Amino acid sequence: GVRPFRGAPELLGELRGRRVAVGVVTSKARVRYAADVERGGLTHLVDAVTCAEDVARGKPDPQAVHHVLDRLAVAPGAAV
C-alpha cells in the first residue's frame, strides 16, 4: 500500500531537471525500499539511498545522513 505523496514524482522530476542530487535515508531494509520505490515509479529519480543495513546506527543518529551525503559527494552544510 505504499505510494508517493501527491506531487512528489513531479517535484523529484523537477529536481532531476535542475541537476539537484536526491538522496534517501530510510530505516527500511534495501529489499523493501527497492520494491516500494519501484512500485511508486521513483527509482530513476533517486541518486543515492542509505538503508538500514548500510549503517551501524540508524535514525535518529546522523550516521545514515552522512553516509548518503558521502555517496552524493555533498557536504553536510550544502544539503537540504
PyMOL Python script that loads the backbone (N, CA, C, O; Angstrom):
from pymol import cmd

cmd.read_pdbstr("""\
ATOM      1  N   GLY A   1       0.786  -1.195   0.000  1.00  0.00           N
ATOM      2  CA  GLY A   1       0.000   0.000   0.000  1.00  0.00           C
ATOM      3  C   GLY A   1       0.835   1.270   0.000  1.00  0.00           C
ATOM      4  O   GLY A   1       0.282   2.357   0.167  1.00  0.00           O
ATOM      5  N   VAL A   2       2.138   1.172  -0.180  1.00  0.00           N
ATOM      6  CA  VAL A   2       2.971   2.374  -0.201  1.00  0.00           C
ATOM      7  C   VAL A   2       2.879   3.023  -1.567  1.00  0.00           C
ATOM      8  O   VAL A   2       3.016   2.356  -2.593  1.00  0.00           O
ATOM      9  N   ARG A   3       2.644   4.331  -1.577  1.00  0.00           N
ATOM     10  CA  ARG A   3       2.622   5.077  -2.837  1.00  0.00           C
ATOM     11  C   ARG A   3       3.129   6.489  -2.576  1.00  0.00           C
ATOM     12  O   ARG A   3       3.080   6.961  -1.440  1.00  0.00           O
ATOM     13  N   PRO A   4       3.611   7.165  -3.602  1.00  0.00           N
ATOM     14  CA  PRO A   4       4.165   8.513  -3.412  1.00  0.00           C
ATOM     15  C   PRO A   4       3.091   9.510  -2.975  1.00  0.00           C
ATOM     16  O   PRO A   4       1.922   9.387  -3.338  1.00  0.00           O
ATOM     17  N   PHE A   5       3.513  10.488  -2.194  1.00  0.00           N
ATOM     18  CA  PHE A   5       2.629  11.594  -1.875  1.00  0.00           C
ATOM     19  C   PHE A   5       2.286  12.333  -3.163  1.00  0.00           C
ATOM     20  O   PHE A   5       3.093  12.378  -4.092  1.00  0.00           O
ATOM     21  N   ARG A   6       1.105  12.903  -3.215  1.00  0.00           N
ATOM     22  CA  ARG A   6       0.696  13.690  -4.374  1.00  0.00           C
ATOM     23  C   ARG A   6       1.735  14.789  -4.623  1.00  0.00           C
ATOM     24  O   ARG A   6       2.103  15.521  -3.704  1.00  0.00           O
ATOM     25  N   GLY A   7       2.194  14.896  -5.848  1.00  0.00           N
ATOM     26  CA  GLY A   7       3.156  15.918  -6.228  1.00  0.00           C
ATOM     27  C   GLY A   7       4.612  15.516  -6.068  1.00  0.00           C
ATOM     28  O   GLY A   7       5.496  16.185  -6.603  1.00  0.00           O
ATOM     29  N   ALA A   8       4.882  14.430  -5.337  1.00  0.00           N
ATOM     30  CA  ALA A   8       6.275  14.013  -5.109  1.00  0.00           C
ATOM     31  C   ALA A   8       6.986  13.622  -6.401  1.00  0.00           C
ATOM     32  O   ALA A   8       8.121  14.053  -6.609  1.00  0.00           O
ATOM     33  N   PRO A   9       6.375  12.828  -7.278  1.00  0.00           N
ATOM     34  CA  PRO A   9       7.075  12.485  -8.522  1.00  0.00           C
ATOM     35  C   PRO A   9       7.412  13.721  -9.361  1.00  0.00           C
ATOM     36  O   PRO A   9       8.486  13.806  -9.957  1.00  0.00           O
ATOM     37  N   GLU A  10       6.494  14.659  -9.398  1.00  0.00           N
ATOM     38  CA  GLU A  10       6.732  15.880 -10.178  1.00  0.00           C
ATOM     39  C   GLU A  10       7.863  16.712  -9.568  1.00  0.00           C
ATOM     40  O   GLU A  10       8.706  17.249 -10.288  1.00  0.00           O
ATOM     41  N   LEU A  11       7.872  16.813  -8.242  1.00  0.00           N
ATOM     42  CA  LEU A  11       8.937  17.546  -7.559  1.00  0.00           C
ATOM     43  C   LEU A  11      10.292  16.899  -7.811  1.00  0.00           C
ATOM     44  O   LEU A  11      11.261  17.586  -8.135  1.00  0.00           O
ATOM     45  N   LEU A  12      10.362  15.581  -7.663  1.00  0.00           N
ATOM     46  CA  LEU A  12      11.616  14.885  -7.904  1.00  0.00           C
ATOM     47  C   LEU A  12      12.059  15.028  -9.359  1.00  0.00           C
ATOM     48  O   LEU A  12      13.252  15.153  -9.637  1.00  0.00           O
ATOM     49  N   GLY A  13      11.107  15.010 -10.281  1.00  0.00           N
ATOM     50  CA  GLY A  13      11.425  15.228 -11.689  1.00  0.00           C
ATOM     51  C   GLY A  13      11.969  16.627 -11.933  1.00  0.00           C
ATOM     52  O   GLY A  13      12.904  16.805 -12.713  1.00  0.00           O
ATOM     53  N   GLU A  14      11.395  17.608 -11.278  1.00  0.00           N
ATOM     54  CA  GLU A  14      11.874  18.986 -11.387  1.00  0.00           C
ATOM     55  C   GLU A  14      13.298  19.100 -10.839  1.00  0.00           C
ATOM     56  O   GLU A  14      14.151  19.745 -11.449  1.00  0.00           O
ATOM     57  N   LEU A  15      13.551  18.478  -9.697  1.00  0.00           N
ATOM     58  CA  LEU A  15      14.902  18.487  -9.134  1.00  0.00           C
ATOM     59  C   LEU A  15      15.886  17.812 -10.086  1.00  0.00           C
ATOM     60  O   LEU A  15      16.999  18.302 -10.278  1.00  0.00           O
ATOM     61  N   ARG A  16      15.483  16.700 -10.676  1.00  0.00           N
ATOM     62  CA  ARG A  16      16.325  16.000 -11.645  1.00  0.00           C
ATOM     63  C   ARG A  16      16.650  16.925 -12.815  1.00  0.00           C
ATOM     64  O   ARG A  16      17.795  16.993 -13.261  1.00  0.00           O
ATOM     65  N   GLY A  17      15.639  17.634 -13.308  1.00  0.00           N
ATOM     66  CA  GLY A  17      15.835  18.563 -14.411  1.00  0.00           C
ATOM     67  C   GLY A  17      16.781  19.697 -14.072  1.00  0.00           C
ATOM     68  O   GLY A  17      17.466  20.226 -14.948  1.00  0.00           O
ATOM     69  N   ARG A  18      16.821  20.069 -12.816  1.00  0.00           N
ATOM     70  CA  ARG A  18      17.721  21.141 -12.366  1.00  0.00           C
ATOM     71  C   ARG A  18      19.071  20.604 -11.889  1.00  0.00           C
ATOM     72  O   ARG A  18      19.905  21.354 -11.381  1.00  0.00           O
ATOM     73  N   ARG A  19      19.270  19.317 -12.059  1.00  0.00           N
ATOM     74  CA  ARG A  19      20.512  18.641 -11.675  1.00  0.00           C
ATOM     75  C   ARG A  19      20.812  18.743 -10.183  1.00  0.00           C
ATOM     76  O   ARG A  19      21.961  18.904  -9.773  1.00  0.00           O
ATOM     77  N   VAL A  20      19.755  18.645  -9.386  1.00  0.00           N
ATOM     78  CA  VAL A  20      19.880  18.612  -7.928  1.00  0.00           C
ATOM     79  C   VAL A  20      19.916  17.142  -7.517  1.00  0.00           C
ATOM     80  O   VAL A  20      19.005  16.377  -7.837  1.00  0.00           O
ATOM     81  N   ALA A  21      20.972  16.755  -6.809  1.00  0.00           N
ATOM     82  CA  ALA A  21      21.102  15.371  -6.360  1.00  0.00           C
ATOM     83  C   ALA A  21      20.060  15.072  -5.284  1.00  0.00           C
ATOM     84  O   ALA A  21      19.800  15.895  -4.406  1.00  0.00           O
ATOM     85  N   VAL A  22      19.476  13.892  -5.367  1.00  0.00           N
ATOM     86  CA  VAL A  22      18.455  13.466  -4.408  1.00  0.00           C
ATOM     87  C   VAL A  22      18.921  12.200  -3.702  1.00  0.00           C
ATOM     88  O   VAL A  22      19.244  11.199  -4.340  1.00  0.00           O
ATOM     89  N   GLY A  23      18.950  12.262  -2.381  1.00  0.00           N
ATOM     90  CA  GLY A  23      19.296  11.103  -1.579  1.00  0.00           C
ATOM     91  C   GLY A  23      18.164  10.755  -0.644  1.00  0.00           C
ATOM     92  O   GLY A  23      17.412  11.625  -0.203  1.00  0.00           O
ATOM     93  N   VAL A  24      18.050   9.487  -0.347  1.00  0.00           N
ATOM     94  CA  VAL A  24      17.015   8.987   0.561  1.00  0.00           C
ATOM     95  C   VAL A  24      17.694   8.271   1.724  1.00  0.00           C
ATOM     96  O   VAL A  24      18.624   7.489   1.528  1.00  0.00           O
ATOM     97  N   VAL A  25      17.224   8.545   2.919  1.00  0.00           N
ATOM     98  CA  VAL A  25      17.649   7.818   4.114  1.00  0.00           C
ATOM     99  C   VAL A  25      16.413   7.126   4.665  1.00  0.00           C
ATOM    100  O   VAL A  25      15.407   7.768   4.964  1.00  0.00           O
ATOM    101  N   THR A  26      16.501   5.814   4.794  1.00  0.00           N
ATOM    102  CA  THR A  26      15.358   5.053   5.288  1.00  0.00           C
ATOM    103  C   THR A  26      15.804   4.013   6.302  1.00  0.00           C
ATOM    104  O   THR A  26      16.930   3.520   6.252  1.00  0.00           O
ATOM    105  N   SER A  27      14.919   3.694   7.205  1.00  0.00           N
ATOM    106  CA  SER A  27      15.190   2.624   8.163  1.00  0.00           C
ATOM    107  C   SER A  27      14.701   1.275   7.618  1.00  0.00           C
ATOM    108  O   SER A  27      14.767   0.263   8.316  1.00  0.00           O
ATOM    109  N   LYS A  28      14.214   1.262   6.378  1.00  0.00           N
ATOM    110  CA  LYS A  28      13.784   0.020   5.743  1.00  0.00           C
ATOM    111  C   LYS A  28      15.001  -0.783   5.279  1.00  0.00           C
ATOM    112  O   LYS A  28      16.074  -0.234   5.029  1.00  0.00           O
ATOM    113  N   ALA A  29      14.802  -2.085   5.173  1.00  0.00           N
ATOM    114  CA  ALA A  29      15.794  -2.941   4.532  1.00  0.00           C
ATOM    115  C   ALA A  29      15.801  -2.617   3.037  1.00  0.00           C
ATOM    116  O   ALA A  29      14.772  -2.225   2.487  1.00  0.00           O
ATOM    117  N   ARG A  30      16.944  -2.778   2.379  1.00  0.00           N
ATOM    118  CA  ARG A  30      17.073  -2.430   0.961  1.00  0.00           C
ATOM    119  C   ARG A  30      16.043  -3.150   0.094  1.00  0.00           C
ATOM    120  O   ARG A  30      15.486  -2.546  -0.823  1.00  0.00           O
ATOM    121  N   VAL A  31      15.781  -4.420   0.366  1.00  0.00           N
ATOM    122  CA  VAL A  31      14.833  -5.166  -0.460  1.00  0.00           C
ATOM    123  C   VAL A  31      13.433  -4.544  -0.388  1.00  0.00           C
ATOM    124  O   VAL A  31      12.733  -4.473  -1.398  1.00  0.00           O
ATOM    125  N   ARG A  32      13.035  -4.102   0.784  1.00  0.00           N
ATOM    126  CA  ARG A  32      11.713  -3.479   0.940  1.00  0.00           C
ATOM    127  C   ARG A  32      11.703  -2.086   0.306  1.00  0.00           C
ATOM    128  O   ARG A  32      10.750  -1.725  -0.384  1.00  0.00           O
ATOM    129  N   TYR A  33      12.759  -1.307   0.539  1.00  0.00           N
ATOM    130  CA  TYR A  33      12.850   0.025  -0.073  1.00  0.00           C
ATOM    131  C   TYR A  33      12.772  -0.099  -1.599  1.00  0.00           C
ATOM    132  O   TYR A  33      12.010   0.622  -2.243  1.00  0.00           O
ATOM    133  N   ALA A  34      13.558  -1.008  -2.172  1.00  0.00           N
ATOM    134  CA  ALA A  34      13.604  -1.168  -3.625  1.00  0.00           C
ATOM    135  C   ALA A  34      12.228  -1.496  -4.196  1.00  0.00           C
ATOM    136  O   ALA A  34      11.837  -0.949  -5.227  1.00  0.00           O
ATOM    137  N   ALA A  35      11.503  -2.371  -3.541  1.00  0.00           N
ATOM    138  CA  ALA A  35      10.160  -2.730  -4.011  1.00  0.00           C
ATOM    139  C   ALA A  35       9.220  -1.532  -3.941  1.00  0.00           C
ATOM    140  O   ALA A  35       8.439  -1.299  -4.863  1.00  0.00           O
ATOM    141  N   ASP A  36       9.293  -0.773  -2.849  1.00  0.00           N
ATOM    142  CA  ASP A  36       8.399   0.374  -2.688  1.00  0.00           C
ATOM    143  C   ASP A  36       8.691   1.475  -3.696  1.00  0.00           C
ATOM    144  O   ASP A  36       7.768   2.032  -4.291  1.00  0.00           O
ATOM    145  N   VAL A  37       9.979   1.797  -3.894  1.00  0.00           N
ATOM    146  CA  VAL A  37      10.330   2.882  -4.804  1.00  0.00           C
ATOM    147  C   VAL A  37      10.043   2.483  -6.255  1.00  0.00           C
ATOM    148  O   VAL A  37       9.674   3.327  -7.071  1.00  0.00           O
ATOM    149  N   GLU A  38      10.210   1.212  -6.569  1.00  0.00           N
ATOM    150  CA  GLU A  38       9.881   0.746  -7.920  1.00  0.00           C
ATOM    151  C   GLU A  38       8.371   0.812  -8.156  1.00  0.00           C
ATOM    152  O   GLU A  38       7.915   1.271  -9.203  1.00  0.00           O
ATOM    153  N   ARG A  39       7.614   0.353  -7.181  1.00  0.00           N
ATOM    154  CA  ARG A  39       6.150   0.388  -7.287  1.00  0.00           C
ATOM    155  C   ARG A  39       5.658   1.816  -7.468  1.00  0.00           C
ATOM    156  O   ARG A  39       4.682   2.062  -8.178  1.00  0.00           O
ATOM    157  N   GLY A  40       6.339   2.756  -6.821  1.00  0.00           N
ATOM    158  CA  GLY A  40       5.955   4.161  -6.940  1.00  0.00           C
ATOM    159  C   GLY A  40       6.493   4.842  -8.184  1.00  0.00           C
ATOM    160  O   GLY A  40       6.163   5.998  -8.447  1.00  0.00           O
ATOM    161  N   GLY A  41       7.321   4.140  -8.958  1.00  0.00           N
ATOM    162  CA  GLY A  41       7.857   4.707 -10.186  1.00  0.00           C
ATOM    163  C   GLY A  41       8.887   5.799  -9.945  1.00  0.00           C
ATOM    164  O   GLY A  41       9.023   6.718 -10.752  1.00  0.00           O
ATOM    165  N   LEU A  42       9.614   5.699  -8.833  1.00  0.00           N
ATOM    166  CA  LEU A  42      10.550   6.758  -8.461  1.00  0.00           C
ATOM    167  C   LEU A  42      12.020   6.348  -8.574  1.00  0.00           C
ATOM    168  O   LEU A  42      12.903   7.170  -8.328  1.00  0.00           O
ATOM    169  N   THR A  43      12.294   5.122  -8.933  1.00  0.00           N
ATOM    170  CA  THR A  43      13.667   4.612  -8.927  1.00  0.00           C
ATOM    171  C   THR A  43      14.620   5.526  -9.686  1.00  0.00           C
ATOM    172  O   THR A  43      15.711   5.821  -9.200  1.00  0.00           O
ATOM    173  N   HIS A  44      14.227   5.968 -10.852  1.00  0.00           N
ATOM    174  CA  HIS A  44      15.101   6.785 -11.699  1.00  0.00           C
ATOM    175  C   HIS A  44      15.274   8.217 -11.194  1.00  0.00           C
ATOM    176  O   HIS A  44      16.058   8.980 -11.759  1.00  0.00           O
ATOM    177  N   LEU A  45      14.556   8.586 -10.141  1.00  0.00           N
ATOM    178  CA  LEU A  45      14.608   9.954  -9.625  1.00  0.00           C
ATOM    179  C   LEU A  45      15.428  10.084  -8.351  1.00  0.00           C
ATOM    180  O   LEU A  45      15.549  11.178  -7.801  1.00  0.00           O
ATOM    181  N   VAL A  46      15.992   8.983  -7.878  1.00  0.00           N
ATOM    182  CA  VAL A  46      16.792   8.976  -6.647  1.00  0.00           C
ATOM    183  C   VAL A  46      18.226   8.607  -7.007  1.00  0.00           C
ATOM    184  O   VAL A  46      18.474   7.590  -7.654  1.00  0.00           O
ATOM    185  N   ASP A  47      19.170   9.450  -6.579  1.00  0.00           N
ATOM    186  CA  ASP A  47      20.575   9.240  -6.926  1.00  0.00           C
ATOM    187  C   ASP A  47      21.311   8.322  -5.950  1.00  0.00           C
ATOM    188  O   ASP A  47      22.219   7.596  -6.354  1.00  0.00           O
ATOM    189  N   ALA A  48      20.935   8.348  -4.691  1.00  0.00           N
ATOM    190  CA  ALA A  48      21.608   7.522  -3.684  1.00  0.00           C
ATOM    191  C   ALA A  48      20.638   7.242  -2.551  1.00  0.00           C
ATOM    192  O   ALA A  48      19.766   8.053  -2.239  1.00  0.00           O
ATOM    193  N   VAL A  49      20.808   6.087  -1.947  1.00  0.00           N
ATOM    194  CA  VAL A  49      19.956   5.706  -0.816  1.00  0.00           C
ATOM    195  C   VAL A  49      20.805   5.036   0.250  1.00  0.00           C
ATOM    196  O   VAL A  49      21.741   4.295  -0.050  1.00  0.00           O
ATOM    197  N   THR A  50      20.464   5.310   1.487  1.00  0.00           N
ATOM    198  CA  THR A  50      21.050   4.606   2.616  1.00  0.00           C
ATOM    199  C   THR A  50      19.922   3.859   3.309  1.00  0.00           C
ATOM    200  O   THR A  50      18.942   4.453   3.757  1.00  0.00           O
ATOM    201  N   CYS A  51      20.083   2.541   3.387  1.00  0.00           N
ATOM    202  CA  CYS A  51      19.087   1.689   4.023  1.00  0.00           C
ATOM    203  C   CYS A  51      19.619   1.197   5.368  1.00  0.00           C
ATOM    204  O   CYS A  51      20.772   1.437   5.724  1.00  0.00           O
ATOM    205  N   ALA A  52      18.765   0.515   6.092  1.00  0.00           N
ATOM    206  CA  ALA A  52      19.095   0.068   7.454  1.00  0.00           C
ATOM    207  C   ALA A  52      20.404  -0.707   7.518  1.00  0.00           C
ATOM    208  O   ALA A  52      21.192  -0.508   8.442  1.00  0.00           O
ATOM    209  N   GLU A  53      20.647  -1.587   6.551  1.00  0.00           N
ATOM    210  CA  GLU A  53      21.840  -2.431   6.627  1.00  0.00           C
ATOM    211  C   GLU A  53      23.130  -1.718   6.212  1.00  0.00           C
ATOM    212  O   GLU A  53      24.212  -2.300   6.293  1.00  0.00           O
ATOM    213  N   ASP A  54      23.021  -0.468   5.771  1.00  0.00           N
ATOM    214  CA  ASP A  54      24.205   0.288   5.352  1.00  0.00           C
ATOM    215  C   ASP A  54      24.943   0.959   6.501  1.00  0.00           C
ATOM    216  O   ASP A  54      26.081   1.397   6.336  1.00  0.00           O
ATOM    217  N   VAL A  55      24.312   1.041   7.653  1.00  0.00           N
ATOM    218  CA  VAL A  55      24.906   1.753   8.785  1.00  0.00           C
ATOM    219  C   VAL A  55      24.757   0.937  10.073  1.00  0.00           C
ATOM    220  O   VAL A  55      23.881   0.081  10.192  1.00  0.00           O
ATOM    221  N   ALA A  56      25.634   1.227  11.023  1.00  0.00           N
ATOM    222  CA  ALA A  56      25.572   0.540  12.317  1.00  0.00           C
ATOM    223  C   ALA A  56      24.531   1.175  13.231  1.00  0.00           C
ATOM    224  O   ALA A  56      23.926   0.499  14.063  1.00  0.00           O
ATOM    225  N   ARG A  57      24.330   2.480  13.069  1.00  0.00           N
ATOM    226  CA  ARG A  57      23.383   3.221  13.917  1.00  0.00           C
ATOM    227  C   ARG A  57      22.334   3.877  13.024  1.00  0.00           C
ATOM    228  O   ARG A  57      22.662   4.693  12.162  1.00  0.00           O
ATOM    229  N   GLY A  58      21.096   3.521  13.234  1.00  0.00           N
ATOM    230  CA  GLY A  58      20.010   4.067  12.421  1.00  0.00           C
ATOM    231  C   GLY A  58      19.485   5.386  12.948  1.00  0.00           C
ATOM    232  O   GLY A  58      19.991   5.943  13.922  1.00  0.00           O
ATOM    233  N   LYS A  59      18.442   5.873  12.265  1.00  0.00           N
ATOM    234  CA  LYS A  59      17.818   7.126  12.673  1.00  0.00           C
ATOM    235  C   LYS A  59      17.361   7.026  14.133  1.00  0.00           C
ATOM    236  O   LYS A  59      16.904   5.964  14.555  1.00  0.00           O
ATOM    237  N   PRO A  60      17.471   8.079  14.891  1.00  0.00           N
ATOM    238  CA  PRO A  60      17.800   9.456  14.519  1.00  0.00           C
ATOM    239  C   PRO A  60      19.290   9.777  14.521  1.00  0.00           C
ATOM    240  O   PRO A  60      19.658  10.938  14.343  1.00  0.00           O
ATOM    241  N   ASP A  61      20.158   8.786  14.716  1.00  0.00           N
ATOM    242  CA  ASP A  61      21.593   9.042  14.650  1.00  0.00           C
ATOM    243  C   ASP A  61      21.930   9.579  13.254  1.00  0.00           C
ATOM    244  O   ASP A  61      21.385   9.084  12.267  1.00  0.00           O
ATOM    245  N   PRO A  62      22.805  10.566  13.149  1.00  0.00           N
ATOM    246  CA  PRO A  62      23.106  11.178  11.849  1.00  0.00           C
ATOM    247  C   PRO A  62      23.986  10.320  10.934  1.00  0.00           C
ATOM    248  O   PRO A  62      24.252  10.727   9.803  1.00  0.00           O
ATOM    249  N   GLN A  63      24.443   9.153  11.383  1.00  0.00           N
ATOM    250  CA  GLN A  63      25.327   8.335  10.563  1.00  0.00           C
ATOM    251  C   GLN A  63      24.724   8.049   9.181  1.00  0.00           C
ATOM    252  O   GLN A  63      25.437   8.118   8.180  1.00  0.00           O
ATOM    253  N   ALA A  64      23.454   7.738   9.110  1.00  0.00           N
ATOM    254  CA  ALA A  64      22.814   7.412   7.826  1.00  0.00           C
ATOM    255  C   ALA A  64      22.786   8.618   6.894  1.00  0.00           C
ATOM    256  O   ALA A  64      22.978   8.470   5.687  1.00  0.00           O
ATOM    257  N   VAL A  65      22.553   9.793   7.430  1.00  0.00           N
ATOM    258  CA  VAL A  65      22.545  11.008   6.604  1.00  0.00           C
ATOM    259  C   VAL A  65      23.943  11.268   6.066  1.00  0.00           C
ATOM    260  O   VAL A  65      24.102  11.582   4.886  1.00  0.00           O
ATOM    261  N   HIS A  66      24.948  11.143   6.905  1.00  0.00           N
ATOM    262  CA  HIS A  66      26.327  11.340   6.455  1.00  0.00           C
ATOM    263  C   HIS A  66      26.704  10.307   5.388  1.00  0.00           C
ATOM    264  O   HIS A  66      27.422  10.625   4.441  1.00  0.00           O
ATOM    265  N   HIS A  67      26.229   9.095   5.539  1.00  0.00           N
ATOM    266  CA  HIS A  67      26.506   8.042   4.562  1.00  0.00           C
ATOM    267  C   HIS A  67      25.957   8.411   3.187  1.00  0.00           C
ATOM    268  O   HIS A  67      26.672   8.308   2.191  1.00  0.00           O
ATOM    269  N   VAL A  68      24.710   8.835   3.121  1.00  0.00           N
ATOM    270  CA  VAL A  68      24.123   9.171   1.815  1.00  0.00           C
ATOM    271  C   VAL A  68      24.772  10.433   1.245  1.00  0.00           C
ATOM    272  O   VAL A  68      24.955  10.534   0.032  1.00  0.00           O
ATOM    273  N   LEU A  69      25.121  11.394   2.100  1.00  0.00           N
ATOM    274  CA  LEU A  69      25.792  12.597   1.607  1.00  0.00           C
ATOM    275  C   LEU A  69      27.170  12.259   1.045  1.00  0.00           C
ATOM    276  O   LEU A  69      27.583  12.832   0.037  1.00  0.00           O
ATOM    277  N   ASP A  70      27.879  11.343   1.679  1.00  0.00           N
ATOM    278  CA  ASP A  70      29.168  10.890   1.145  1.00  0.00           C
ATOM    279  C   ASP A  70      28.984  10.266  -0.233  1.00  0.00           C
ATOM    280  O   ASP A  70      29.771  10.523  -1.144  1.00  0.00           O
ATOM    281  N   ARG A  71      27.956   9.455  -0.385  1.00  0.00           N
ATOM    282  CA  ARG A  71      27.687   8.809  -1.687  1.00  0.00           C
ATOM    283  C   ARG A  71      27.346   9.838  -2.757  1.00  0.00           C
ATOM    284  O   ARG A  71      27.630   9.631  -3.936  1.00  0.00           O
ATOM    285  N   LEU A  72      26.741  10.940  -2.349  1.00  0.00           N
ATOM    286  CA  LEU A  72      26.378  12.008  -3.294  1.00  0.00           C
ATOM    287  C   LEU A  72      27.503  13.015  -3.487  1.00  0.00           C
ATOM    288  O   LEU A  72      27.424  13.869  -4.370  1.00  0.00           O
ATOM    289  N   ALA A  73      28.549  12.925  -2.672  1.00  0.00           N
ATOM    290  CA  ALA A  73      29.648  13.907  -2.671  1.00  0.00           C
ATOM    291  C   ALA A  73      29.112  15.308  -2.377  1.00  0.00           C
ATOM    292  O   ALA A  73      29.475  16.282  -3.037  1.00  0.00           O
ATOM    293  N   VAL A  74      28.239  15.384  -1.368  1.00  0.00           N
ATOM    294  CA  VAL A  74      27.636  16.648  -0.950  1.00  0.00           C
ATOM    295  C   VAL A  74      28.050  16.894   0.497  1.00  0.00           C
ATOM    296  O   VAL A  74      27.901  16.022   1.353  1.00  0.00           O
ATOM    297  N   ALA A  75      28.567  18.084   0.759  1.00  0.00           N
ATOM    298  CA  ALA A  75      28.942  18.462   2.130  1.00  0.00           C
ATOM    299  C   ALA A  75      27.680  18.667   2.960  1.00  0.00           C
ATOM    300  O   ALA A  75      26.681  19.164   2.440  1.00  0.00           O
ATOM    301  N   PRO A  76      27.705  18.294   4.242  1.00  0.00           N
ATOM    302  CA  PRO A  76      26.516  18.462   5.079  1.00  0.00           C
ATOM    303  C   PRO A  76      25.960  19.897   5.053  1.00  0.00           C
ATOM    304  O   PRO A  76      24.744  20.085   5.058  1.00  0.00           O
ATOM    305  N   GLY A  77      26.826  20.886   5.025  1.00  0.00           N
ATOM    306  CA  GLY A  77      26.372  22.278   5.011  1.00  0.00           C
ATOM    307  C   GLY A  77      25.720  22.700   3.704  1.00  0.00           C
ATOM    308  O   GLY A  77      25.094  23.758   3.637  1.00  0.00           O
ATOM    309  N   ALA A  78      25.862  21.884   2.666  1.00  0.00           N
ATOM    310  CA  ALA A  78      25.270  22.188   1.364  1.00  0.00           C
ATOM    311  C   ALA A  78      23.992  21.398   1.110  1.00  0.00           C
ATOM    312  O   ALA A  78      23.394  21.509   0.040  1.00  0.00           O
ATOM    313  N   ALA A  79      23.576  20.609   2.083  1.00  0.00           N
ATOM    314  CA  ALA A  79      22.401  19.749   1.918  1.00  0.00           C
ATOM    315  C   ALA A  79      21.161  20.393   2.531  1.00  0.00           C
ATOM    316  O   ALA A  79      21.235  21.197   3.460  1.00  0.00           O
ATOM    317  N   VAL A  80      20.026  20.005   1.972  1.00  0.00           N
ATOM    318  CA  VAL A  80      18.730  20.435   2.498  1.00  0.00           C
ATOM    319  C   VAL A  80      17.958  19.196   2.871  1.00  0.00           C
ATOM    320  O   VAL A  80      16.825  19.293   3.343  1.00  0.00           O
TER     321      VAL A  80
END
""", "prot")
cmd.dss("prot")
cmd.show_as("cartoon", "prot")
cmd.util.cbc("prot")
cmd.orient("prot")
